[in-house]
Every structure is written in C-alpha cells, then in structure tokens.
Amino acid sequence: MKKFLLILVVLILHSCDSKSHSLGGRYELYWIDEPSAVKVGIRTDNGAIMQRVSASVTAFGSNEKWVTVSRIDPKSKITEYFYWEKHKDDQFKNSEDIVEGPFSYEEFKALNVVGDLPPLEKVTMSD
C-alpha cells in the first residue's frame, strides 16, 4: 500500500508543470501544463497569478499608464490585440472587468492614434 501511495504522489507531482517570467511590476508571462499556451497575468499578494489575456500571447508592452498585449487565437490563428489601464487593474478584478479587446490590427492601430499605448515587444519563455 505504501508503495502505491508513493507512486501516486510522484505521478500527481509530475502531472502539472508550469513556468512564469516577470514582465515588470506585477505582470507575469506564464503557462501551465502546455508550454505553447503562454498567457499574461497579474501576480497576487499570495503568489497566485490572475489571468489577464489567455493563450497564446506573442507580445507585451507597458508604460506608466497602459498595458498592451497581442496573442494568436489558438482556434482561428488570427492575431488579436488587447489593452487596459494599469490603475484600473488589481488582484481582485477579473480580466473581463478591465481588459479591452480583442481588436484586429486595424482597430488597435486606430485606438492608438494619439500614441499613448506602449509599443508591443515580442515575448518568449526562455530558460
């Protein structure tokens, strides 16, 4: 019985893999179980990450006021764009309450006509 429990514990511990990478401030690039499914989230005070943009994130930008993210929709393979105001974000809000998007490239470009949104920079989960 002890051997069975030990094997079960080892299997459980190895069944869930994850990785995160700081994007500056409280924002994290992360994946859980699937390295190609990279997401953006905000780190909470207890160390958890609350999702802001789902997989598959390709670029991230931020300045004092804004956060911008692009991702490739896993189903349609279309690149989508998102943005939100940092001061409206906190660990107790859901992404639906603060994140604007998805937008097409043309829509996103039109939103940034004043140039306040930060440029997007390619992101990777390097070791």
Secondary structure, DSSP 8 states (H G I E B T S, - for coil): -HHHHHHHHHHHHHH--EEEEEEETTEEEEEES-TT--EEEEE-TTS-EEEEE-S-EEEEEE-SSEEEEEEE-TTT--EEEEEEEGGG--TTS-HHHH-EEEE-HHHHHHHTTTS-S---EE-----
